[in-house]
């Protein structure tokens, strides 16, 4: 999954769960500090992403500054092995078991 696909995945979650019709989600969107997500929403998003990607996200090894941005969350969700956002691609690697 490339970054653009991930951004659209998150945008679909926001449309379905937060009723944010006019919200524009980008790779640089701040998720936590902006108030878009509270702690419960964040956990819901993590479970949603894990379900869609088939990969566990281990937040215990992540810098909170990383997963507060869409692009950082994408890196965690893809294991950081996807390469540049413009290339994307799938590689079958997994992230260690979730700490949730």
C-alpha distances in whole Angstrom, upper triangle without the diagonal:
4,7,8,6,7,10,11,10,12,15,15,16,18,20,21,22,23,25,24,24,25,22,20,17,15,14,17,18,20,20,23,25,25,26,23,23,25,25,25,22,20,21,20,16,16,17,15,11,12,13,10,8,11,12,15,15,18,19,23,21,20,22,22,22,18,17,19,17,14,12,14,13,9,11,12,9,8,11,11,11,8,11,11,9,11,10,6,6,6,9,10,12,13,14,18,19,19,22,23
4,6,5,6,9,10,11,13,14,16,17,19,20,21,23,24,25,23,23,23,21,18,15,13,11,15,16,19,19,22,24,24,25,23,22,25,26,26,23,21,22,21,18,17,19,17,13,15,16,13,11,15,14,17,16,19,20,23,22,20,21,22,21,17,17,18,16,12,10,13,12,8,10,12,11,9,12,11,11,7,9,9,6,7,7,4,6,8,11,13,14,15,16,20,22,21,24,24
4,5,5,6,9,10,11,12,14,15,16,18,20,21,21,23,21,21,21,18,15,12,9,7,11,13,15,16,19,21,21,22,19,20,23,23,24,21,19,20,20,16,16,18,16,13,15,17,14,13,16,16,17,16,19,19,22,21,18,19,19,18,15,14,15,12,9,7,10,10,7,9,12,10,9,13,11,12,9,10,9,5,7,9,7,9,11,14,16,16,17,17,20,22,21,24,24
4,5,5,6,9,10,10,12,14,15,16,19,20,20,21,19,19,18,16,13,10,8,8,12,13,16,16,20,22,21,22,19,20,24,24,25,21,20,22,21,17,18,20,17,14,17,18,15,14,18,18,20,19,22,22,25,24,22,22,22,20,18,17,17,14,10,10,13,13,10,12,15,13,13,16,15,16,12,13,11,7,8,10,8,11,13,17,18,19,20,20,24,25,24,26,26
4,5,5,6,9,10,11,13,14,15,17,18,19,20,19,18,19,17,14,12,11,11,14,15,18,17,21,23,22,23,20,20,23,24,24,20,19,20,19,15,16,17,14,12,14,15,11,11,15,16,18,17,21,21,25,24,22,23,23,22,19,17,18,15,12,11,14,13,10,13,15,12,12,15,15,16,12,14,13,10,11,11,9,10,12,15,16,18,18,19,22,23,22,25,24
4,5,5,6,9,10,11,12,14,15,16,17,19,17,18,18,16,14,10,10,9,12,12,15,14,17,20,19,20,17,17,20,20,20,17,15,17,16,12,12,14,12,9,12,13,10,10,13,13,15,14,17,18,21,21,18,20,19,18,15,13,15,12,8,9,11,9,7,10,11,9,10,13,13,14,12,14,13,10,12,13,10,12,12,15,16,17,16,16,20,20,19,21,21
4,5,5,6,9,10,11,12,14,15,15,17,15,15,15,12,10,7,6,6,10,9,12,12,16,18,17,18,15,15,19,20,20,16,15,17,16,12,14,16,13,11,14,16,13,13,17,17,18,17,20,19,23,22,19,20,19,18,15,13,14,11,7,8,11,10,8,12,13,12,13,16,16,17,14,16,14,11,13,15,12,15,16,19,20,20,20,19,22,23,21,23,23
4,5,5,6,9,10,10,12,14,15,15,14,13,14,12,10,8,9,10,13,12,15,14,18,20,19,19,16,17,20,21,21,17,17,18,16,13,15,16,13,12,15,15,12,13,17,18,19,19,22,22,25,25,23,23,22,21,19,17,17,14,11,12,15,13,11,15,16,14,15,18,18,20,17,18,17,13,14,16,14,15,16,20,21,22,21,21,24,25,23,25,24
4,5,5,6,9,10,11,12,14,15,14,15,16,14,13,10,11,12,15,14,16,14,17,20,19,19,16,15,18,19,18,15,14,15,13,10,12,13,9,8,12,11,9,10,14,15,16,16,19,19,23,23,21,22,21,21,18,16,16,14,11,12,15,12,10,14,15,12,13,17,18,19,16,19,18,15,16,17,14,15,16,19,19,20,19,19,22,22,20,22,21
4,5,5,6,9,10,10,11,13,12,13,14,11,11,8,9,10,13,11,12,10,14,17,15,15,12,12,15,16,15,12,11,13,11,8,10,12,9,8,12,13,11,12,15,16,16,15,18,18,21,22,19,20,18,18,16,13,13,12,8,11,13,10,10,14,14,12,14,17,18,20,18,20,19,16,18,19,16,18,18,21,21,21,20,19,22,21,19,21,19
4,5,5,6,9,10,10,11,9,9,11,8,8,6,9,11,13,11,13,12,15,17,16,15,12,13,16,18,17,14,14,16,14,11,14,15,12,12,15,16,13,15,19,19,20,19,22,21,25,25,22,23,21,20,19,16,15,13,10,13,15,13,13,17,17,15,17,21,21,23,20,22,21,17,18,20,18,20,20,23,24,24,23,23,25,25,23,24,23
4,5,5,6,9,10,10,10,10,12,11,11,10,12,14,17,14,16,15,18,20,19,18,14,14,17,19,18,14,15,16,13,11,14,14,11,11,15,14,12,14,17,19,20,19,23,22,26,27,24,25,23,23,21,18,18,17,13,16,18,16,15,19,19,16,18,22,22,24,21,24,23,19,20,22,19,20,21,24,24,25,23,23,26,25,23,25,23
4,5,5,6,8,10,10,11,14,12,12,11,14,15,17,14,15,13,15,18,17,16,12,11,14,15,14,10,11,12,10,7,11,11,8,9,13,12,11,14,16,17,18,17,20,20,23,24,22,23,21,21,20,16,16,15,13,16,17,14,14,18,18,15,18,21,22,24,22,24,24,20,22,24,21,22,21,24,23,24,22,22,24,23,20,22,19
4,5,5,5,7,6,8,10,8,10,9,12,14,15,12,13,11,13,16,14,13,9,10,13,15,14,10,11,13,11,9,13,14,11,12,16,16,15,17,20,20,20,19,22,21,24,26,23,23,21,21,20,16,15,15,12,16,17,15,16,19,19,17,20,23,23,26,24,26,25,21,23,25,22,24,24,27,27,27,25,24,26,25,22,23,21
4,6,6,5,6,6,9,9,10,11,14,17,18,15,17,14,17,19,17,16,12,13,16,18,17,13,15,17,14,12,16,16,13,15,18,17,16,19,22,23,23,22,25,24,28,29,27,27,24,24,23,20,19,18,16,19,21,18,18,22,22,20,22,26,26,28,26,28,27,23,25,26,24,25,26,28,28,29,28,27,29,28,25,27,24
4,6,6,8,9,13,12,14,14,17,19,21,18,19,16,18,21,19,17,14,14,16,18,15,12,14,15,12,11,15,15,12,14,17,16,15,18,20,22,22,22,25,24,28,29,27,28,25,26,24,21,20,20,17,21,22,19,19,23,23,20,23,26,27,29,27,29,28,25,27,28,25,26,26,29,28,29,27,26,28,27,24,26,23
4,6,8,11,14,13,15,14,17,19,20,17,17,14,16,19,17,15,11,11,13,14,12,9,12,13,10,10,13,13,11,14,16,16,16,19,21,21,21,21,23,22,26,27,25,26,23,24,23,19,18,19,17,20,21,18,19,23,22,20,23,26,27,29,27,30,29,26,28,29,26,27,27,29,29,29,27,26,27,26,23,23,20
4,5,9,11,10,13,13,16,18,19,15,15,12,14,16,14,12,9,9,11,14,12,9,12,14,11,11,15,16,14,16,19,19,18,21,23,24,23,22,24,23,26,28,25,25,22,23,22,19,17,17,16,20,21,18,20,23,23,21,24,27,28,30,28,30,29,26,28,30,27,29,29,31,31,31,29,27,29,28,24,25,22
4,6,9,9,12,13,17,20,20,17,17,15,17,19,16,14,11,12,15,17,16,13,16,18,15,15,18,19,17,18,22,21,20,23,26,26,26,25,28,26,30,31,29,29,26,26,25,22,20,20,18,22,24,21,22,26,26,24,27,29,30,32,30,32,31,27,29,31,29,30,30,33,33,33,32,30,32,31,28,29,26
4,6,5,9,10,14,17,17,14,15,13,15,17,14,13,10,12,15,18,17,14,16,18,16,15,19,20,17,19,22,22,21,23,26,27,27,25,28,26,29,30,27,27,24,24,23,21,18,18,16,20,22,20,21,24,24,23,26,28,29,31,29,30,29,25,27,29,27,29,29,32,32,33,31,30,32,31,28,29,26
4,6,9,11,14,18,18,15,17,16,19,20,17,16,13,15,18,21,20,17,19,21,19,17,21,22,19,20,24,23,22,24,27,28,29,27,30,29,32,33,30,30,27,26,26,23,21,20,18,21,23,22,22,26,26,25,27,30,30,32,29,31,29,25,26,29,27,29,30,33,33,34,33,32,34,33,31,32,29
4,6,10,13,17,17,14,16,16,18,19,16,16,13,16,19,22,22,19,20,23,21,19,23,24,21,22,26,26,24,26,29,30,30,28,31,29,33,33,30,30,27,25,25,23,21,19,17,20,23,22,22,26,27,25,27,30,30,32,29,30,28,24,25,28,27,29,30,33,34,35,34,33,35,35,32,33,31
4,6,10,13,13,10,12,12,15,16,12,13,10,13,16,19,20,16,17,20,19,16,20,21,19,19,23,23,22,23,27,27,27,25,28,26,29,30,26,26,23,22,21,19,17,15,14,17,19,18,19,22,23,22,24,27,26,29,26,27,25,22,23,26,24,27,28,31,32,32,31,29,32,32,29,30,28
4,6,10,11,8,11,12,15,16,13,14,12,14,18,21,21,18,18,21,20,17,20,22,19,19,22,23,21,22,26,26,26,24,27,25,29,29,25,25,22,21,20,18,16,14,12,14,17,17,17,20,21,21,22,25,24,26,24,24,22,18,19,22,21,24,25,28,30,30,29,28,31,31,28,30,28
4,7,8,6,9,9,13,15,12,14,10,13,16,19,19,16,15,18,17,14,16,19,16,15,19,20,18,19,22,22,23,21,23,22,25,25,22,21,19,18,16,15,13,10,8,11,14,13,13,16,18,17,18,21,20,23,20,21,19,15,17,20,18,21,22,25,26,26,25,24,27,27,25,26,25
4,5,5,9,10,14,15,13,15,13,15,18,20,21,18,17,20,19,16,17,20,18,16,20,21,19,19,23,22,23,20,23,21,25,24,21,20,18,16,15,14,13,9,7,8,12,12,11,14,16,16,17,20,18,20,18,18,16,12,14,17,16,19,21,23,25,25,24,23,26,27,25,26,26
4,6,9,10,14,15,14,16,14,15,19,20,21,18,16,19,19,15,16,19,18,15,18,20,18,18,21,20,20,18,20,19,22,21,17,17,16,14,12,11,11,7,5,5,8,9,9,11,13,13,14,16,15,17,15,15,13,10,12,15,13,17,18,21,22,22,22,20,23,25,23,24,24
4,6,9,12,12,12,14,13,15,18,19,21,18,16,20,20,17,18,21,20,18,21,23,21,21,24,22,22,19,21,19,22,21,17,16,15,12,11,11,10,6,6,6,9,11,11,13,15,16,17,18,17,19,18,17,15,12,15,18,17,20,22,24,25,25,24,22,25,26,24,25,25
4,6,9,10,9,11,9,11,15,16,18,15,14,17,17,14,16,19,18,16,20,22,20,20,23,22,22,19,21,19,22,21,18,17,14,12,12,11,8,6,6,8,10,11,12,14,15,16,18,20,18,21,20,20,18,15,18,20,19,22,23,25,27,26,25,23,25,26,23,24,23
4,6,6,6,8,8,9,12,14,16,14,12,16,16,14,15,19,18,17,20,22,21,21,24,22,22,18,19,17,20,20,16,14,12,10,10,9,6,5,7,9,10,10,13,15,15,16,19,20,19,22,21,22,20,18,20,23,21,24,25,27,28,26,25,23,25,25,22,22,21
4,6,6,7,5,6,9,10,12,10,8,12,13,10,12,15,15,14,17,19,19,19,22,20,19,16,18,15,18,19,15,14,11,10,11,8,5,6,7,10,10,10,12,15,14,15,18,19,19,22,21,23,21,19,22,24,22,24,25,26,27,25,24,21,23,23,20,20,18
4,5,5,6,5,7,8,11,10,8,11,13,12,13,16,16,16,18,21,21,21,23,22,20,17,17,14,17,18,15,13,10,10,11,9,5,8,10,13,12,11,15,16,16,17,20,21,21,24,24,25,24,22,25,27,25,27,27,28,29,27,25,22,23,23,19,19,17
4,5,8,8,9,11,14,13,12,15,17,15,17,20,20,20,22,25,25,25,27,25,23,20,20,17,19,20,16,14,11,10,12,11,7,9,12,15,14,14,17,19,18,20,23,23,23,26,26,27,25,23,26,29,27,29,30,31,31,30,28,25,26,26,23,22,21
4,6,8,10,12,15,13,12,16,17,16,17,21,20,20,23,25,25,25,28,26,25,22,23,19,22,23,19,17,14,13,14,13,9,10,12,15,15,15,18,20,20,21,24,25,24,27,27,27,26,23,26,29,27,30,30,32,32,31,29,27,28,28,25,24,23
4,5,6,10,12,10,11,14,15,14,16,19,19,19,22,24,24,25,27,26,24,22,22,19,22,23,20,19,15,15,16,14,11,12,14,17,17,16,19,21,21,21,24,26,26,29,28,29,28,25,28,30,28,31,31,33,33,32,30,27,28,27,24,23,21
4,7,10,11,9,9,13,13,12,14,17,16,17,20,21,21,22,25,24,23,20,21,19,22,23,20,19,16,15,16,13,10,11,12,15,16,14,17,20,19,19,22,24,24,27,26,27,26,23,26,28,26,28,28,30,30,30,28,25,27,26,23,23,21
4,7,8,5,6,9,10,9,11,14,14,15,17,19,19,20,22,21,20,17,19,16,19,21,18,17,14,14,15,12,10,11,12,15,15,13,16,19,17,17,21,22,23,26,25,27,26,24,26,28,26,28,27,29,29,28,25,23,24,23,20,19,17
4,6,5,6,9,10,10,12,14,15,16,18,20,21,22,24,22,20,18,19,16,18,20,18,18,14,15,16,13,11,14,15,18,17,15,18,21,19,19,23,24,25,28,28,29,29,27,30,31,29,30,30,31,31,29,26,24,24,23,19,18,16
4,6,5,6,9,10,11,13,14,15,17,19,20,21,22,21,18,16,16,13,15,18,16,16,12,15,15,12,11,14,15,18,17,15,18,20,17,18,22,22,23,27,27,29,29,27,30,31,29,30,29,30,29,27,24,22,22,20,16,15,12
4,5,5,6,9,10,11,12,14,16,17,19,20,21,20,18,16,17,15,17,20,18,19,16,18,18,15,14,17,17,20,19,16,19,21,19,18,22,23,25,28,28,30,30,28,31,32,29,30,29,30,29,27,24,22,22,20,16,15,12
4,5,5,6,9,10,10,12,14,15,16,18,19,19,17,15,17,15,18,20,18,19,16,17,17,13,12,14,14,18,17,14,17,19,17,17,20,22,23,26,26,28,28,25,28,29,26,28,27,28,27,26,24,21,22,20,17,16,14
4,5,5,6,9,10,11,12,14,15,16,18,16,14,12,14,11,14,17,14,15,12,14,13,10,9,12,12,15,14,11,14,16,14,14,17,18,20,23,23,25,25,23,26,27,24,25,24,26,25,23,21,18,19,17,14,14,11
4,5,5,6,9,10,11,12,14,15,16,15,12,11,12,11,13,16,15,16,14,16,15,12,12,15,14,17,15,12,15,17,14,13,17,18,20,23,23,26,26,24,28,28,25,26,24,25,24,22,19,17,17,15,11,11,8
4,5,5,6,9,10,11,12,14,15,15,13,12,14,14,17,19,18,19,17,19,18,14,14,16,15,18,17,13,15,18,16,14,18,19,21,24,24,26,27,24,27,28,24,25,24,25,23,23,20,18,19,17,13,14,11
4,5,5,6,8,10,10,12,14,13,12,11,13,13,16,18,16,17,15,17,15,11,12,13,11,14,14,10,12,15,13,11,15,17,18,21,20,23,23,21,23,24,21,22,21,22,21,21,18,16,18,16,13,14,12
4,5,5,6,9,10,10,11,10,9,7,10,10,13,15,13,15,14,16,14,10,12,13,12,14,13,9,11,13,10,9,12,14,16,18,18,21,22,20,23,23,20,21,19,20,19,18,15,13,14,13,10,11,9
4,6,5,6,9,10,10,10,9,9,11,12,15,17,16,19,17,19,17,14,16,17,15,17,16,12,14,16,13,11,14,16,18,20,20,23,25,23,25,25,22,22,20,21,19,18,15,14,15,12,10,12,9
4,5,5,6,9,10,11,11,11,14,15,18,19,18,20,19,20,18,15,16,16,14,16,16,12,13,16,14,11,14,16,19,20,20,23,23,21,23,24,20,20,18,20,19,19,16,15,17,15,13,15,13
4,5,5,6,8,8,9,9,12,13,17,17,16,18,17,18,16,13,14,14,12,13,13,10,9,12,10,7,10,13,15,17,16,19,20,17,20,20,16,17,15,17,15,15,13,13,15,14,12,15,13
4,6,5,5,5,5,7,10,12,15,16,16,18,18,20,17,14,17,17,15,16,15,11,11,13,11,7,10,12,15,16,16,20,21,19,22,21,18,17,15,16,14,13,11,10,12,11,9,12,11
4,6,5,7,9,11,14,16,19,20,19,22,21,23,20,17,20,20,17,18,18,15,14,16,14,11,13,15,18,19,18,22,23,21,24,23,19,18,16,17,15,15,13,13,15,13,12,15,14
4,6,8,10,12,16,17,21,21,20,23,22,23,20,17,19,19,16,17,17,14,12,15,14,10,11,14,17,17,16,20,21,19,20,20,16,15,13,15,14,15,13,14,16,16,15,18,17
4,5,8,10,14,16,19,19,18,21,21,22,19,16,19,18,15,15,15,12,11,12,11,8,8,11,14,14,13,17,18,16,19,17,14,13,10,12,10,11,10,11,14,14,13,17,16
4,7,10,13,16,18,19,19,22,22,24,21,18,21,21,18,18,18,15,13,15,13,9,10,12,15,15,15,19,21,20,22,20,17,15,12,12,10,10,9,10,12,11,12,15,15
4,7,10,13,15,15,15,18,19,21,18,15,19,19,17,17,15,13,12,12,10,7,8,9,12,13,13,17,19,18,21,20,16,15,12,12,9,9,6,6,8,8,9,13,13
4,6,9,12,12,13,16,17,19,16,14,17,18,17,17,15,12,12,12,9,7,9,9,13,14,15,19,21,20,23,22,19,18,15,15,12,11,7,6,6,5,5,9,10
4,6,9,9,9,13,13,15,12,10,14,15,14,14,12,9,10,10,6,6,9,8,11,13,15,18,20,19,22,22,18,18,16,16,14,12,9,6,7,7,5,8,9
4,5,6,7,11,12,14,12,11,14,16,16,16,13,11,12,11,8,9,11,10,12,15,17,19,21,21,24,24,21,21,19,18,16,14,10,7,6,6,4,6,8
4,5,5,8,8,11,10,8,11,13,14,15,11,10,12,12,8,10,13,12,13,17,18,20,22,21,25,25,22,23,21,21,19,17,14,10,10,10,7,6,8
4,6,8,9,13,12,11,14,16,18,18,14,13,16,14,11,13,16,14,15,18,21,22,24,24,28,28,25,25,24,23,21,18,15,12,10,10,8,6,9
4,7,9,12,10,11,14,16,17,16,13,12,15,12,9,12,14,11,12,15,18,20,21,22,25,25,23,23,22,21,20,16,14,10,9,11,10,9,12
4,6,8,7,7,10,12,14,13,9,9,12,10,8,11,13,11,11,15,17,18,19,19,23,23,21,22,21,20,20,17,15,11,12,13,11,11,13
4,5,5,7,9,11,13,13,9,10,13,12,10,14,15,14,13,17,19,19,20,20,24,24,22,24,24,23,23,20,18,15,15,17,15,14,16
4,5,5,6,9,12,13,9,10,13,13,11,14,17,16,15,19,20,21,21,21,24,25,23,25,25,25,25,22,20,17,17,18,15,14,15
4,6,5,7,11,11,8,10,13,12,12,15,17,16,15,19,20,20,19,19,22,24,22,25,25,25,26,23,22,18,19,20,18,17,18
4,6,6,9,8,5,7,9,8,8,11,13,13,11,15,16,16,16,16,19,20,19,21,21,21,22,20,18,15,17,18,16,16,17
4,5,7,8,5,4,8,8,7,10,12,12,12,16,16,17,17,16,20,21,19,21,20,21,21,19,17,14,16,16,14,14,14
4,7,9,7,7,10,11,11,13,16,16,15,19,19,20,19,18,21,23,21,23,23,24,24,23,21,18,19,20,17,17,17
4,5,5,6,9,10,11,12,14,15,14,18,17,17,16,14,18,20,18,20,21,23,23,22,21,18,20,21,19,19,19
4,5,5,6,9,10,10,12,14,13,16,15,16,15,12,15,17,15,18,18,20,21,20,19,17,20,21,18,20,19
4,5,5,6,9,10,11,12,10,13,12,12,11,9,12,14,12,15,16,18,19,18,18,16,19,21,19,20,21
4,5,5,6,9,10,10,9,12,12,13,13,11,15,16,14,17,17,18,19,17,16,14,16,18,16,17,18
4,5,5,6,9,10,10,13,13,14,14,13,16,17,15,16,16,17,18,16,15,12,15,16,14,15,15
4,5,5,6,8,8,10,9,11,11,10,13,14,11,13,13,14,15,14,13,12,15,16,15,17,18
4,5,5,6,5,8,8,9,10,10,13,13,11,13,12,13,14,12,12,10,13,16,15,17,18
4,6,5,6,9,10,13,14,13,17,17,14,15,14,14,14,12,10,8,10,12,11,13,14
4,6,8,10,10,13,14,13,16,16,13,13,12,12,12,10,9,7,11,12,11,14,14
4,5,6,6,10,12,11,14,13,10,10,8,9,9,8,8,8,11,13,13,16,17
4,5,7,10,13,13,16,15,12,12,10,9,10,7,6,5,9,12,12,15,17
4,6,7,10,11,14,13,11,12,11,10,12,10,10,9,12,15,16,18,20
4,6,9,11,13,11,9,9,9,7,10,8,10,10,13,17,18,20,22
4,7,8,10,8,6,6,7,7,10,10,11,12,16,19,19,22,24
4,6,8,7,6,8,10,10,13,13,15,15,19,22,22,25,26
4,5,5,6,10,12,13,17,16,18,18,22,24,25,27,28
4,5,5,9,12,14,17,17,18,18,22,24,24,26,27
4,6,9,13,15,18,19,21,21,25,27,27,30,30
4,6,10,12,16,17,19,20,24,26,26,29,30
4,7,10,13,14,16,17,21,23,23,26,27
4,7,10,12,14,16,20,22,23,26,27
4,6,8,11,13,17,19,20,23,24
4,6,9,12,15,18,19,23,24
4,6,10,13,15,17,20,22
4,7,10,12,15,18,20
4,6,9,11,14,16
4,7,8,11,13
4,6,9,12
4,7,9
4,5
4
